[in-house]
Amino acid sequence: MSDENKSAEATEAVVDQPTPEQQQGPELTVQDLNAIKQIIDVASQRGAFKPNEMMTVGQTYNKLEAFLNAVASQQKGAPQGE
């Protein structure tokens, strides 16, 4: 068997096996989003962003905060069993 055939077979064997990422999928929780919000707070307080970046950072922060507030209000309104 030539080296090319062996390499192709080895590649096919690796591709057919699911990786842990494929099995579980990406996960982003509300706690993760709260952590991101806190990271933005700390980074902006420490001057990590240039002045021309602050508008984009601020808009993103405001969207994130609005989303987290909406999720919090939905969780308060939902019964505990769900």
Secondary structure as UniProt FT lines:
FT   HELIX           3..16
FT   HELIX           20..24
FT   HELIX           30..45
FT   TURN            46..47
FT   HELIX           51..53
FT   HELIX           54..77
FT   TURN            80..81
//
